Amino acid sequence: MNLMWKIVISFTLVLLAGCQSEEAQQDSAPPWVKTFVIQPRSGAERVLSGTVRARHEMPIAFRINGRIEQRAVDAGQRVKSGTLLFALDPSDLEKELDARKAEVSAAKTAISVAEADVVRGHDLLKKEFISQQSLDRFNLVKREAQERMNAALARLEQAKNALTYARLTAESDGLLTEVTGEQGEVVAAGQSIAILAKEGELEVELFFPEEMKPPASGLVMPRNGKPIPLKLREVAGAADAVSHTWRARYSVRASGDKLALGNIVRAIFKRVEKSPDSLEVPLAALDERGGTPRIWVIRDEHAQPLSIELISLGTETALIKTKLSAGSRVIALGTHLLKPGMAVQPLPQ
């Protein structure tokens, strides 16, 4: 009986020793690491959403103050040149015109009286009833009456123009993209009450991230049809302080029949990096424990740090410059746990 227990105990000890040996071997095995193949960024494409707009968008406004009596159009309506858009209440303008006509009539009468005084003055001077100084005074009164007449005629012309300004018409064919003026509203001279997009050349308006310079050309992708070339026409002088984006407008270089004003379209651009040999790696691959940015590469089954030049950071990736070539593998996770020369095993891709 004692012999049997000795055999069982001996067998158990052997099993326990074997398990501990296996665990020790497992503990000493190199850890598995996830790797990433770095890619070059020159020639990469960037897809942005843009809005189709007219090359010329003209704010519509009255040239005089007044109250809107008639609104003849609505937003989204196509208009022809000369089409009535808005009309102001003309009652005050008509009274102003009548007053200016009365001024002209009074000025004409004053000229007639002054001319008659000059004629009588010449007769009286011949008879030596008045002096030359008195005749000169009659001539000055006549000249003053003529100047008043000129001023009255100018004011009359202004009143006539103001009456025509009370009717606001389209200066060219186009589409009303926005109409804000309402009947009964009092508006000031120059206050925009509509926007007219002139027919003709179309453009695509886009907003680029602050770190990306708008390319000189690109492609717009209509919902149906082939891509249409784009050419950069203008870029905003400064980035938007709120969105940190650059506004750019691209001319449609081919027929834009498949594009409509206000459409949201996709535009594709070839992104050119500031450094043509820049590489892209995941953010998790960066390690800044050494004071300078670095990444980790696997050499002879051991992790080794490699110093890099950090160009820019994105939401998920970073652009770097280093001696590695495209296609090399770097450790993509857990770099804060690595030590130089540490044995590692790359996970199968």
Secondary structure, DSSP 8 states (H G I E B T S, - for coil): -HHHHHHHHHHHHHHHHHHHHHHHHHHHS--EE-EEE-EE-TTEEEEEEEEEEES-EEEEE-SS-EEEEEE---TT-EE-TT-EEEEE--HHHHHHHHHHHHHHHHHHHHHHHHHHHHHHHHHHHHTTSS-HHHHHHHHHHHHHHHHHHHHHHHHHHHHHHHHHHTEEE-SSSEEEEEE---TT-EE-TT-EEEEEEESS-EEEEEEEETTS---SEEEEE-SSS--EEEEEEEE-SS--TTT-EEEEEEEE-S--TT--TT-EEEEEEEE--SSTT-EEEEGGG-B-TTSS-EEEEEETTEEEEEE-EEEEE-SSEEEEE-S--TT-EEE-S-GGG--TTEE-EE---
